[in-house]
């Protein structure tokens, strides 16, 4: 904008800029000034030199010409975070994340020609196909290079400003320190996933044309539709075929106007689900049939080895005494896979060591949660290093009343297995069997995974299933230490299962311990205010506040481990008490400031002045002046007096500072 200044409180509904580089000759149309849009030409696509941004605009669905409600606004912000986290997991760099006032923005740096042949448009359509919901959509119309974009720091003023639909300031929420360009192969992968963007990959039927309507009817899919969609057709599942808990019509089949087919689900847990994944469920073996399709009359042979599944009748199921064993009541079940997940630097490794020591000695996890019996535990940690593990384990053992060297039920390894390696799986089996372990932890789990697509549920799930099978066969509870996604709207709210990063982990977890911060950590304090959320498919769930004081290296005697576990409600009450105390302190501080301001104003009138003149001279509003003035009177710092003003002969009531309080 150069040196141009402007007021956002104008009659304009919004302020916009062009985000891609423009032909500099166009500056002559308005040299560092704002001109109203009229009949004069505006910047066209032909005026753009090249593309520097992939703009993703998340619009809250609502009637035109009005601002979004808070609920609609928050839904758009949440969907933007979901898309950002999904792309980050697929290897994309961090984008600019912004609040548009009525929705949300993501801006990814790109390096593309102005005329990209519809490349950006296909990227946006791919995102819309995968992530659009009933309440928020990805705007696919912002693909042209001269597209105008909301100017951050200005008001969005659609419709009237009402309490339910207020005008809001557009502003930046998160900007990476280094803004990296999205690699071209990642952009191509996204664009190729758009409906109609990739070559038809379906085998033709006997008439040479794949009949989607016939295929849907033959396989008895519970679908609503078809309905018009971007020039083609769209069907919506009543229940997601990949996850029966998704009943909000999030799964779909689409067919572009050119006949090409796509499928998917908007939920993070179904990341990577596509048309082929749908066919795998509805038409098992379809891919092999296509590969092995032979001319009519050709012979086929069965060469698979016999395999039989275990069969359990209802009578057998009812008669057998299956029982769950809780190692920690309401918190941890024996032999079920567990995930301990938390944000960066949330003491995940320290809490894992506390859990390991508590299980090994039959003590109390975090000093409060009773372990029902001692068991043998292995902790495999490949990130912290043995020196850090030793120092942490010594502190935690001492806090529990033990010397680390005397704990016989706990073993450590500074090496982690590769989940994709049969050699490593066999070594893990021996590690568990030789030490007769009942629990083994992997910290961090991402060190154990090969270079796969972490957003692909099938690829991640296959890795987790392999190592889980080893642990199950050994009768060992597997504990995965993993991370949660980097940001959410409220970073200090209790963590939830949906916060776990990467595809597959949420679905895999049979039980979980989720850690998050309740308050911002103050560097150098050694004090941590955390949430700990426990839950599992066995039906247990709980939420605690965890206060950890580790001291610092400068603490006499060195660092220590002091933990206090509180019920969540008690912690929330303490927070409210602290907030109220802070508010009261702030009010008192403001009152003292206002009292001094009034005294400074009264010092100009040593013989006294009326209350109105004193108030005006102080510059304070009546709501702040009156309490301050009242306290000064009560404290006898200000005393009543009378004065004669102008030509009046009758004295009038006035006030002055007591002589000893004159500044």
N, C-alpha and C positions, 0 to 999 in steps of 0.2 A: 504493500500500500504506500510505500515511500514515506513522505512526511505528512500524508493526508491524515487528518484526525476526524473522527466521527462519533456520534452518539448512538449507542445501541438501542436507546429508548426512543427510537423514531417510529414513524408510521409503517416502516418496512416490515413485512412478514418474516423476513430473514435476510442474512447477508451471506453471499456466496463468492467463491473464487474458483479459478480454473487451476487444477493441481498439476497439469502437465506443461512443459516448457512451450511458450508461445512465440511466434515470429516477433522479434523485437520491434519491427517496423510498426506494429499495431499500437505501440505506446503513443504515437502521434495522434491517435483518436482522442485521448484524454491523458495529458501528461501529468501524472501524479495528482489527479483529481478524480472525484466521483461525479459521474454524469448519469442522469436517469435513463432507463432503457426506453427507447421510443422507436422511431422509424429508422434511426441510424443503425448501421450494420453492427452485429455483435461477433464475437469470436466463433469461427466455424471450425469443423474438423480439419479442413484443409490448412488452417493456420497453425496447427500443432506440429512441432518439430519432431518429437518422439514421445513415447510413453515412459513415464517414470513410476507410475503407481498402478497397482491392481486395487481398485476401490470396492469394498464390500459394504453395502448399506443394508442394515437390518431394520425393516419397517414393521411397526406394530399395526396389526390389522384393525382398522376403525373407519368410521365414515370420513369422507374427504372434508378438508377445510377446518379441522379441529385438532387441538393438541392431544397427546396421548395421556391416558390416566397413569397413575403411579404403577398400577399392576401391569398395564401394557408396556410401559417404559421399562420396568424391571425385567419383564419377559424377554425383551429385545436384548438387553444387556447380558442376560444369562445365555441366550442362544449364541451371541457373539463370542462369549468365553468358551462355549462348547466347541464352536468351529475352530477357534484359535488353538485350543488344546489338542483337537484332533489333527490339525495340520502340523502342529509342533511335534506331535508323536510320530508323524510321517516324515520328519526331517526338515520341515520348513523352518526358516528363521523367525524370530519374534517380530510381530507387526506392531504398528502404532494402534493402540486401542483407545477409542474415544466415545464420548457421549454426544450424540447429535442433538440432544434436547428432547426429541420425541422417540428416539431409537438408539441404535449403536452403530459404530463404524469400526472396520478393520482396514488398515492401509498397509499393503505389502509392497516393498520396493521391487520394481522390475526394470528390465532394459529391453524394450521392444520398439519396433517402428510404429509410427502413428497409424499407418494402414497395416493392421496385423491380420487381415483376412478373417476377422471374426474370432480370433483366438481368445481375447478377454471375454467376449460374449459367451463362448462355450464354457470357460471356467466358471462364470457366474451361474450359468444354467446347470452345471454339474453340482454346484453348491446348493442351488435352490431345490434341485431334485432330491438331494440327499437330506437336507436339513429343514426345508420349509415345514412349518407347523400350522395349525389352525389359527394361531394367534400372532405369529411372527413369520414374515417371509423375507427372503433375500431378493433385493431389487435387481432384476436382470436388465433393466433399462439403462443402467449407468455405465454401459460398456463403451460408448463413443469417446474418442480422445478429447473432445472439447467439453466434456461433461462438467457442469458447475458443481461445486462441493461446498458444504456448509463451512463457514468461517468460524473457527473455534474462538471463544471469547465473546461471542455475540448471542443475542437472544433468539430463540425460536418462537415465533409469535403467530402460530396458526389459530385462527378463531379468537374468541374472547378469552381473557385470562380469568379462569374460574377456579375455585378450590379443588374441584374434582379433576379438572384438566388445565393445570397451570402452564404458563409460559416458563421455559427453563433455559438456562445458559448452556450452550454447546461448549464442551471443554475436553481437553486431553485427559485421559485416565492413566495411561501407561505408555511411555516412550522408551524403547531400548537405548542403551548407552551407545551401541554401535548398530546402525541400521544396515542390515545385510540384504543383498539382492537375492531373490528366490532363484535357485538354479533352474535352468531351462527344462531339464528332464522332469522336475517336479511339477512345473506348470503344464507340461505336455501330458503327464499322467493324469492330472486333474481334468484338463480339457477333453482328453480321450474318454473320460467316464461320463460325459454329458450324453443324454439320450440323442441318438442320431449322429453322434460324433465318431463312432468307430465302425468298422466294417461289420456286416451281419455275420454272426458267428454261429447261428443256429443251423442244424441240419434240416434240409427240406423234407417235407412229407412225400408221400407217394406221388403227389401231383406236382412236386417240384417247388412248392411254396409252403413255408411254415405257417400254420394256421393257429394263431394265438388263442382265438375264441374257442376253437375246438379243443386245444390243449387244456385250457382252464376248465372246460366242461368235463373232459375225460378224467381229470384228476380231482374233481370235487372240491375245489378251493372255495373257502367262505369269503367271497369278495363282494364289494359294492361297486357298481359301475357296469360298463365304462361311462366316463364323463369326459367332455372336451378338455384337452390339456395341451397348451402351446402348439396348436395345430394338429396334434395327435390325440391320443386317448390315454386315460388313466383309470386304473382300478385301485381300490383301497381295501386292505384286509380288515375285517372286524377284529381279529386277534392276530398278532404278529406270528408268522410261522416259525420264527427262530426263538422266540421267548414269549410264552403264554401270558406273562404278567404285563406285556405291552398291549393294553386294550384301548388305547386312545387313538386308534386309527393311524398309527405312525408308519406302518409297513405298506408297500405299494408295488404295483407293476405299471410301467409306462411303455407306450409304444409311440415313437415319433411319427411324423407325417410321412416319412420315408419307409416306415415299416420296421425300423430297428427297435430293439426291445431292451429295457433296463428294469431293475428291481432293487429294493433296498428297504431300510428302516431308519428313521430319524434318530433313534436312541443311540447313545455312545456305546452301550453294550452290544449293539448290532453293527458296530463299525466293521466294514469289510464285507458285509453281506451284500450279495449282488444277484443277478439273474441266474448265474451258474450255481450259486449256493442254494437258490430256491429250487432249481431243478434237482439238485442233489437230494433234497428232502422229499419233494413231490414225486420224483421219478428216479429212484435209486438205480445206479448203474447206467444212466443215460449216456454218459461220456464214453464208457467202455463199449456200449452198443454202437455208438457212432464210429469209434475207432475200428471196431471189429466187424462193421457192416460188410457183408459179402453179397455177391450176386445171388439171385434166386436159384435155389437148387444146391448151393454150396453147403458142404457138411460142416458141422461145428462139433467141438469136443469140450468136455468139462475136465479141467486139469487142476482145479483147486483141491487142497487137502480137506478132508472132512473136519467139521467143527460143530460143536454142540454147545448151546448156552445152558447154564444151570437153570433148572426148573424148580420153582417153589410154589406149591399149591397154597390156597387160602388156609386150608386146615393146618398145613405145616407152619405157615407164617403165624397163625393164631396160637399154635401150641408152643412155639419156641419162645424162650424167655430172653428177648433182646433187651439189653439195658445200656444206658449211657453212664459212663463214669466221669464225674466231674473232678478234675484235679484241683480246681479252685471253684467253689460253689458260685454259680451264676456268672462265671467268667471264662472258664477254660475246660473243654471236654477232651478226654484222652482219645488219641488216635485219629482225631479229625483235623484236616489241614487248617492252619491258622495263618492269617496275615496281620502283621504288625506294621501299620503304615502311618506315615506322618510327613509333615513338611520338612524343608531343609533346616538342619540344626535344631531339631525338636527333641534331642536326646534319645533318638530311636535305639542306638547301640547301647547306651547306658541303661535304658529301660529293659532292653533285651537281656543284658547281663544280670540286672536285678531279678528278672523273671527266672533266668537259668539258675541263679544261686538259690532263690526261694524254693524252686522245685527240687533242687538237689538236696537241700537240707530239711525239706518239709517245714519251711518257715512261713513267713508272711510276705506276700508280694506287695511291694511299696509300703511295707511296715504295717499293713492293715488287713489285706485279703489273705485269709488262712488257706494254706496248701493242705489238702486232706491226707496226702502221704508223700513221702520222699520218692523220687525216681531218678534214674540216670539220664543226664542231659548232655548233648553235644552242641557247641556253638562254633560255627564255621564263619569266620569274619575275615574278609579280604580287603577291607578299605582302611581301617583305622591304624593297623600296625600293632605288633605285639607290645611295644612299649606303652602305647595308649591303653590297650586292653588290660595290661597288667596293672597300670595305675588306677584305672576305673574299677576293675574287679576287686582290688585291695580295699578301696574306699567303701564299696558297697558291702563287701563281706564284713568289714569292721563295723559298719552301721548295724548289721544283723547280729553282731556278737560272735563272729567267727574270724579265724585266721585263714586267709585264702589257701595256704598250703595244706590245711587240714580238711578241706572239702574234697571228698573222694568220689562223689557222684557226678562231678562236672568235668568235662574235657573240652579243650579248645583246639581249633586248627586255624592257622592263618592262610589256609588255601581253600578255595571254593571249587566245587565241581562244575563242569560244563554240562548243562542239562541235555545237550544234543549228542554227547559222547557216550557210547556204550561202555568204553573203558572206564570213564569217570563214574558211570552209574554202578558198574560192578565194584569199583573202589568204594563208593558210598555205601553199597550194601555191606561190604566187609567192615567199614568204619562203624556202621550201626550194630552189626552182629557181634564183632569182636568186643565192643565195650558194652554190649547188651543195653543199648540206648532205648529209651521210651519217648524221647523228644530230640529233634535235631533242628537247628535254626540256621538259615542262610542269610548272611548280612554283608552287602546288599544283594538282593536277588538279581538286579539287572546285570551284575557281573557274571552271573551264571548263564545268561541267555546268549545265543549266537547272534550274528548280524542278520536279524529278520525284520519284517515290517511290524513294529510294535503296535500299530493300529489295526492289525489283522487278527481278529479273534481266533481264527483257525490256527494260524502259525504259533501264536503265543500259547493257546490252549494245548496244542500238541506237545510243546516243550514241558509245560507244567504237568500234563497228564503222565508223561514218561517217568519223571522223578517221583511223582506222587505214587505211582504203582510200586516203585522200589520201596518207598517208605511204608506203604500199606502192607506189602508182603512181609516186611520186617516188624510189623506191629508198632511203628514209630509215628508219633505226631510230628508233622512237618510244619515249621514256622518260617514264613517268608517275610523278611524285612524289606519293605518297599516304600516308595514315596507317593505322596499325594500331589495333585496338580498345584502349580505354583501360585495361582491367584484365584480368588473368588470375591464376590461383592463385599462380604464382611469377612476379612481374614482372621478375625478373632472369635468367630462363632464356632460351636462344637463341630468337629469333623463328621462327615457322613460317608457311607459306603460309596456313594457316587463320586466322592472326591478322589478316590484311588486312581492313579494314573495308569495309562496303557490299557489296551483291550485285553480281556480275558481274566484279569486279576479279580475284578468284582464278581464275575460269574463263578470263578474257581473257589473263592473263599467259602468254607463251611462255617468259619467263625473268624472274628476279627477283633483286634485291639487298635483303635485309631487315636492318634495323638495330634494335638494342635495347640497353638498358643492362645491363651486367654488375653494376654496383654503383650505389648511390644517389649522385647528383651532390652534391658539397659546394659550396654557393654561395660564390663568391669565389675558388675554387681555380683555375678555368680548366682543370681536368683531367677528362677524360671516359674512362670505361672502358666500351667498347661490344662488342657482338657484331655480326658481319657474316656473314650466311648468303647464299650464292649458289647458284642452281640454275636448271634450265631443262628444257624438253621435249627438248632435244638430248641430254640425259643427263648434263650436267655438274652437279656439286654440291660445295660446300666450305663450311667453317665456320672463321672466324678470330676472334681477339680483336683489337680495335683500341684502342690507347691513344692518345688525342689530348690534347695539351697546347697550349692557346691562349694561356696567360698571362692577364693582366688589363690593364686600362687603366692600372693603377698600375705595371705592370712597366716597368723602364727600357728605353726603346726601343719601347715599345708592345706590342700583342699580336702573336703570331706563329703559326706552324702547324707543329707537331712531331708526327709520326705514327709509331707503331711497330706493325707488323702481326705478330701471333704466331699460330702454329698453336693451334687450340682446346685440344688436349691439354696443351700447354705452359702455357697460361693457367690451365687447371684445376689443374695441378700447383702453380703459383704460389699459387693461391687456397688449396689445401690446406696448403701450407707456411705461408702467412700465418695460416690458421686455427689450425694447430698451435702457431705461435709465440705467437699471442694466448692460446691455452689455457694454454701454459706460463707466460706472463707473469701470467695470472690466478691460476694455481696458486701461483706464487711470491709474488704479492701477498697471497693469502689466508694462505699460510704465515707471512709476516712479521706479518700482523695477529694470527694465532693465537699466535705467539711473544710478542707484546706483551701479549696477553690473559693468557697463562700467567704472565708476569713480574708483571703487576698483581695476579694472585691470590696469588702467592708473597710479595709484599711485605707481606701481612697476617701472614705467619709468619716473622719475621726470624730466629728460632732454628731454623727448619726444620720440615718437616711431611712426612707420608707422601705418596707419589705419588697414592694414591686420594683423600685429602682435597684435595690441590692440584687434581686433575682436577675433582672435584665443585665446588670453589670457582670454577674458571674458567668453568664452564657449557658447556664444549665436550664434544662426543661423543668417544669413544675414538678414532674414525677420524681425527679432526682433532687431538685432544690429543697422541696418541702421536708423530706426526711432528714436531710443534712442540717437544715436550719433549725428544725425541731430539736435535734440532738444537741446542737450548740446552745440553744436556750436552756435545755434541761441541765446541761453541764455548767451553766452560768458563764460560758465563754462569751456569749452574746447577751446583752442586757437591754431592757426596754429604756426608752428615753422619749423626749418630745423635742420637736424642732419647729421653727417658723420658716415657711418657704415663701419667697417672693414678697408680694404686698399683703399677704395675709397677716392678720393680727392675732388670730387664734392659733395656738400650738396644735400640732398634729402628732399622732403616735409615730414613733420611729424606733430604730434599733442601732446600737453601736457595739463595738468590741469593748469588753472590759479592759481597762487600761493595762493591766498586767499581761493581757493576751494580744496586745497590738503587735503585729509583726515588726 
